[in-house]
Amino acid sequence: MTKVLGIIPARLASTRLPRKVLLDRTGKPLIQHVWEGATACRAIGKVVVATDAEEVAVAVKRFGGEAVLTSPACASGTDRVAEAARHYPGFDIVVNIQGDEPEMSPEPLTALVQGMLAKPAAIMGTIAVPWPKGVPLAEPGFVKLVTDAEGFALYFSRSPIPFYRDEPGAAPGGKRADGQPRYLKHVGLYAFRAPFLQMYAAMKPTPLEQAEALEQLRALENGHRIAVFLSSYHGYEVNTPADYEAFVARCKARLVK
């Protein structure tokens, strides 16, 4: 039976929103929201938080979670996940669950794990959703992607891709002629076969990765394929004070209902 490990990288020294994983105006630290969404996924056998700060580890243990301390020198979330995964050698698939996705739900995680199980040749996978309503395509914080006929990623970009030459004013939320979404938004969830995770973390940053500031391009530039699985997930990353305010407002609105 394939064993699946979920790891939530949680760096305390975030730059755009300092100490964001511990912000708690909802009554819970942000990392707890992520944890609860991840542990609700039955497709994942174990979930741990990988952090560089004892303070975060203490907060995780306080709400009943499991944390592992990793080096402050980790250059990326994936490096942190790879280091943490070495503490749990018995798992076949490792899922990188972003620590700044507090509205995480079991649905995209299940889609990702089930997709990897159905595609045993896929060494890495991720999630995409139809383009959200009301979000301009030019928004660089929302990453776009395109796939090939087999559902593997061709490219990820902060720029709008593809460009519909003959329909420049077409609605971004529409459908293509084949019924697929016109535009896809990337969700920063990644699944790795355990050996490939360590290989990936050992790769040097690549030119396109550095240009777009998109770590997943490292795999494509080195000739590795990333399987893309569709989901209906509607959560958003929290990267800025405005993002956190919007998240708090959504939480309050749900409580009113």
Secondary structure, 3 states (H helix, E strand, C coil): CCCEEEEEEECCCCCCCCCHHHCCCCCCCHHHHHHHHHHCCCCCCEEEEEECCHHHHHHHHHCCCCEEECCCCCCCHHHHHHHHHCCCCCCCEEEEECCCCCCCCHHHHHHHHHHHHHCCCCCEEEEEEECCCCCCCCCCCCCEEEECCCCEEEEEECCCCCCCCCCCCCCCCCECCCCCECCEEEEEEEEEEHHHHHHHHHCCCCHHHHHHCCCCHHHHHCCCCCEEEECCCCCCCCCCHHHHHHHHHHHHHHHHC
